[in-house]
Every structure is written in structure tokens, then in C-alpha cells.
Amino acid sequence: MTRLTLILGLVLILGPNALRAQQQDYAGTGVDLCDCLPSASYLLLKKTVSVPGQPLEVDFMGNVEVLITFLSAYGHIGPHPMNLNWPNDLVVGSADLTNMLTGYNQYFEFEETLCSWEVVNVASHGWILQNIDLTLESEAYVHESTYDEFESDGDTYGQCLLNSFDLEMVHLPDSVVRLTFVRKYLGNDSVD
């Protein structure tokens, strides 16, 4: 039995609403990024600006909530969300906490940034985006963390409600702005 036959069989058995409900959990083409990743649910940890011929500019963001989120995941091993030195090292440690404290109380508003992008394709590593204002020559990518990309079912790429991700905005011809996000701390003893 092919996968398509199995899906069609499930639709006939469960009805069209079951398939529609499943599709709502994923970002399809034509979806505004802010619809899938509401800014109220995420915190910005780091902003990196790269322009050829200029020094790399790195800003660490933070407020009380960001610091609590960071400390709640202290000791987490992995590239995201809390390892602010990634890819230079693979462990969350005192250097990351120092970076967080260095940026303490500098909070970057990013709702407009998220809402200016639309999903045009879903790839295995995240989403490919296009600026809603087509007069701007730019493109962007959402890179999921390995924590999100390899969930237990092994098939979560493109899923909304990421635990952490990078939004990489390529402003043609050559500048790149990369924002590192994490889900907000919800009061438990681990990153949600």
C-alpha cells in the first residue's frame, strides 16, 4: 500500500476535517511567519550582523524573562537554544551566561521583523521565506534547532511552535542579519 493510498484511506474514514486539522499544525506556503511564530511566544537572545569588509557585529539581548529562560536551561547540551557561542562550542556554560549578562536589559522588538516574511517553501532544515514587500531584494531562512528537527517521531520539520530557531535574513547583495530565538519560559523547570 502506498503512502498516498493510506492517506486517502484515512481521509475517507476520518473525514476531511481530520486532514485539515493535521495540516494546521504546519507552516504551508503563503503563511505569514508571525501567524506561525507569534512574537509574544518567543524571546530574542542574539543578533548577528555580517557585512563583507566590516567587523562582525554581535548583540546579546535580554530582560528578566530572558535571563530566567536562560538559567532554566543552564547545562543543556546542544547547539540551540541556549548555547550562544555555537558553533564555536557545543556546551552551555559560563561563557554563555556572561554573554547573556552582557546584553542584559537590551530587549529587541521583533514582531515587525517576523511579520514581514512569508513562507514560500518548507525544507528539511527549516523554512524558506520571501519578503511580503516584493520591492525589497531580500530572502530569509528559518533554521530549526536540532532539538526541534529530530523529535521522537522523526518527522517534525516545518512544524510551528518551535522550541528554538534562527531567522537568517539575507539582504541582497551581501549583508546577513541572523536572529536567535527561544520559546518563552512558562514557569516549569525546563525550556518549553
LUMSE-513583 format. One record per residue (C-alpha): chain; x, y, z. Coordinates in nm, 3 decimals, padded with zeros to 5 digits. Example, Ala and Ser with C-alpha at 12.3 -4.5 7.8 and 13.67 -1.06 7.14 Angstrom:
BEGIN
+--------+---------+---------+---------+
| cadena |       u |       v |       w |
+--------+---------+---------+---------+
|      A |  01.230 | -00.450 |  00.780 |
|      A |  01.367 | -00.106 |  00.714 |
+--------+---------+---------+---------+
This chain:
BEGIN
+--------+---------+---------+---------+
| cadena |       u |       v |       w |
+--------+---------+---------+---------+
|      A |  00.000 |  00.000 |  00.000 |
|      A |  00.144 |  00.336 | -00.098 |
|      A |  00.161 |  00.633 |  00.137 |
|      A | -00.091 |  00.824 | -00.079 |
|      A | -00.338 |  00.535 | -00.065 |
|      A | -00.301 |  00.520 |  00.312 |
|      A | -00.361 |  00.896 |  00.349 |
|      A | -00.666 |  00.886 |  00.120 |
|      A | -00.800 |  00.591 |  00.318 |
|      A | -00.762 |  00.784 |  00.644 |
|      A | -00.938 |  01.085 |  00.494 |
|      A | -01.233 |  00.867 |  00.388 |
|      A | -01.250 |  00.701 |  00.729 |
|      A | -01.192 |  01.006 |  00.949 |
|      A | -01.342 |  01.268 |  00.719 |
|      A | -01.181 |  01.577 |  00.561 |
|      A | -01.170 |  01.768 |  00.890 |
|      A | -00.908 |  01.528 |  01.031 |
|      A | -00.665 |  01.601 |  00.748 |
|      A | -00.735 |  01.975 |  00.768 |
|      A | -00.665 |  01.974 |  01.144 |
|      A | -00.334 |  01.799 |  01.087 |
|      A | -00.230 |  02.049 |  00.820 |
|      A | -00.295 |  02.343 |  01.051 |
|      A | -00.003 |  02.232 |  01.268 |
|      A |  00.243 |  02.300 |  00.988 |
|      A |  00.351 |  02.613 |  00.803 |
|      A |  00.248 |  02.582 |  00.441 |
|      A |  00.333 |  02.813 |  00.156 |
|      A |  00.172 |  03.154 |  00.172 |
|      A |  00.168 |  03.163 |  00.554 |
|      A |  00.292 |  03.480 |  00.726 |
|      A |  00.571 |  03.391 |  00.965 |
|      A |  00.412 |  03.584 |  01.250 |
|      A |  00.099 |  03.367 |  01.218 |
|      A |  00.307 |  03.059 |  01.291 |
|      A |  00.559 |  03.211 |  01.534 |
|      A |  00.378 |  03.482 |  01.733 |
|      A |  00.626 |  03.724 |  01.886 |
|      A |  00.451 |  03.705 |  02.223 |
|      A |  00.560 |  03.340 |  02.248 |
|      A |  00.930 |  03.391 |  02.178 |
|      A |  01.231 |  03.575 |  02.314 |
|      A |  01.528 |  03.704 |  02.116 |
|      A |  01.866 |  03.605 |  02.257 |
|      A |  02.118 |  03.718 |  01.998 |
|      A |  02.151 |  03.933 |  01.687 |
|      A |  02.442 |  03.890 |  01.446 |
|      A |  02.506 |  04.124 |  01.153 |
|      A |  02.753 |  04.021 |  00.884 |
|      A |  02.863 |  04.257 |  00.607 |
|      A |  03.166 |  04.177 |  00.387 |
|      A |  03.460 |  04.405 |  00.463 |
|      A |  03.323 |  04.509 |  00.803 |
|      A |  03.379 |  04.360 |  01.150 |
|      A |  03.117 |  04.108 |  01.264 |
|      A |  02.859 |  04.277 |  01.486 |
|      A |  02.711 |  04.065 |  01.766 |
|      A |  02.449 |  04.191 |  02.012 |
|      A |  02.313 |  03.984 |  02.301 |
|      A |  01.957 |  04.067 |  02.406 |
|      A |  01.797 |  04.023 |  02.743 |
|      A |  01.549 |  04.118 |  03.009 |
|      A |  01.446 |  03.945 |  03.331 |
|      A |  01.239 |  03.688 |  03.143 |
|      A |  01.523 |  03.609 |  02.905 |
|      A |  01.759 |  03.559 |  03.197 |
|      A |  01.513 |  03.322 |  03.370 |
|      A |  01.471 |  03.131 |  03.045 |
|      A |  01.845 |  03.104 |  03.008 |
|      A |  01.908 |  02.991 |  03.364 |
|      A |  01.628 |  02.734 |  03.345 |
|      A |  01.817 |  02.557 |  03.066 |
|      A |  02.166 |  02.601 |  03.208 |
|      A |  02.354 |  02.278 |  03.145 |
|      A |  02.151 |  02.198 |  02.833 |
|      A |  02.380 |  02.040 |  02.574 |
|      A |  02.310 |  02.125 |  02.211 |
|      A |  02.350 |  02.398 |  01.953 |
|      A |  02.030 |  02.584 |  02.042 |
|      A |  01.860 |  02.750 |  02.217 |
|      A |  02.092 |  02.843 |  02.499 |
|      A |  02.439 |  02.792 |  02.354 |
|      A |  02.514 |  03.149 |  02.250 |
|      A |  02.867 |  03.052 |  02.144 |
|      A |  02.750 |  02.794 |  01.892 |
|      A |  02.910 |  02.679 |  01.663 |
|      A |  03.236 |  02.756 |  01.847 |
|      A |  03.146 |  02.509 |  02.121 |
|      A |  02.867 |  02.261 |  02.189 |
|      A |  02.801 |  02.306 |  02.560 |
|      A |  02.606 |  02.568 |  02.753 |
|      A |  02.837 |  02.711 |  03.016 |
|      A |  02.967 |  03.017 |  03.198 |
|      A |  03.070 |  03.192 |  02.873 |
|      A |  02.708 |  03.183 |  02.758 |
|      A |  02.588 |  03.322 |  03.089 |
|      A |  02.845 |  03.600 |  03.062 |
|      A |  02.717 |  03.688 |  02.716 |
|      A |  02.361 |  03.691 |  02.845 |
|      A |  02.454 |  03.923 |  03.132 |
|      A |  02.649 |  04.146 |  02.894 |
|      A |  02.332 |  04.206 |  02.695 |
|      A |  02.108 |  04.229 |  02.998 |
|      A |  01.818 |  04.480 |  02.968 |
|      A |  01.866 |  04.533 |  02.595 |
|      A |  01.544 |  04.399 |  02.453 |
|      A |  01.485 |  04.399 |  02.080 |
|      A |  01.132 |  04.429 |  01.943 |
|      A |  01.095 |  04.178 |  01.662 |
|      A |  00.724 |  04.139 |  01.582 |
|      A |  00.755 |  04.353 |  01.270 |
|      A |  01.058 |  04.151 |  01.163 |
|      A |  00.868 |  03.822 |  01.187 |
|      A |  00.556 |  03.957 |  01.017 |
|      A |  00.744 |  04.088 |  00.714 |
|      A |  00.819 |  03.733 |  00.594 |
|      A |  00.605 |  03.472 |  00.423 |
|      A |  00.677 |  03.101 |  00.394 |
|      A |  00.733 |  03.003 |  00.030 |
|      A |  00.884 |  02.658 |  00.080 |
|      A |  00.937 |  02.400 |  00.353 |
|      A |  01.273 |  02.224 |  00.357 |
|      A |  01.425 |  01.959 |  00.580 |
|      A |  01.629 |  02.219 |  00.772 |
|      A |  01.352 |  02.475 |  00.817 |
|      A |  01.157 |  02.723 |  00.605 |
|      A |  01.249 |  02.934 |  00.305 |
|      A |  01.093 |  03.280 |  00.323 |
|      A |  01.015 |  03.573 |  00.098 |
|      A |  00.966 |  03.935 |  00.199 |
|      A |  00.600 |  04.033 |  00.177 |
|      A |  00.707 |  04.370 |  00.036 |
|      A |  00.830 |  04.247 | -00.302 |
|      A |  01.005 |  04.578 | -00.371 |
|      A |  01.281 |  04.474 | -00.132 |
|      A |  01.552 |  04.244 | -00.267 |
|      A |  01.587 |  04.003 |  00.022 |
|      A |  01.523 |  03.647 |  00.128 |
|      A |  01.532 |  03.463 |  00.459 |
|      A |  01.552 |  03.123 |  00.618 |
|      A |  01.432 |  02.977 |  00.944 |
|      A |  01.683 |  02.723 |  01.072 |
|      A |  01.531 |  02.492 |  01.332 |
|      A |  01.740 |  02.375 |  01.622 |
|      A |  01.843 |  02.010 |  01.623 |
|      A |  01.623 |  01.982 |  01.933 |
|      A |  01.318 |  02.059 |  01.717 |
|      A |  01.432 |  01.898 |  01.396 |
|      A |  01.476 |  01.550 |  01.541 |
|      A |  01.177 |  01.491 |  01.765 |
|      A |  01.081 |  01.137 |  01.866 |
|      A |  00.858 |  01.089 |  01.561 |
|      A |  01.148 |  01.193 |  01.335 |
|      A |  00.921 |  01.400 |  01.112 |
|      A |  00.872 |  01.745 |  01.260 |
|      A |  01.048 |  01.968 |  01.007 |
|      A |  00.840 |  02.271 |  00.920 |
|      A |  00.639 |  02.245 |  01.240 |
|      A |  00.512 |  02.553 |  01.415 |
|      A |  00.577 |  02.623 |  01.783 |
|      A |  00.949 |  02.564 |  01.766 |
|      A |  01.148 |  02.549 |  02.087 |
|      A |  01.424 |  02.750 |  01.925 |
|      A |  01.529 |  02.871 |  01.583 |
|      A |  01.744 |  03.114 |  01.391 |
|      A |  01.593 |  03.364 |  01.147 |
|      A |  01.858 |  03.442 |  00.888 |
|      A |  01.775 |  03.742 |  00.669 |
|      A |  01.985 |  03.787 |  00.357 |
|      A |  01.960 |  04.145 |  00.234 |
|      A |  02.093 |  04.147 | -00.120 |
|      A |  02.350 |  04.183 | -00.242 |
|      A |  02.554 |  04.069 |  00.055 |
|      A |  02.456 |  04.159 |  00.414 |
|      A |  02.315 |  03.898 |  00.653 |
|      A |  02.126 |  03.951 |  00.979 |
|      A |  02.078 |  03.643 |  01.196 |
|      A |  01.842 |  03.644 |  01.496 |
|      A |  01.842 |  03.361 |  01.753 |
|      A |  01.508 |  03.293 |  01.924 |
|      A |  01.385 |  03.069 |  02.206 |
|      A |  01.036 |  02.983 |  02.335 |
|      A |  00.932 |  03.185 |  02.638 |
|      A |  00.977 |  03.039 |  02.983 |
|      A |  00.640 |  02.914 |  03.107 |
|      A |  00.722 |  02.853 |  03.471 |
|      A |  00.840 |  02.490 |  03.457 |
|      A |  01.190 |  02.369 |  03.534 |
|      A |  01.290 |  02.314 |  03.174 |
|      A |  01.271 |  02.503 |  02.845 |
|      A |  00.925 |  02.460 |  02.695 |
+--------+---------+---------+---------+
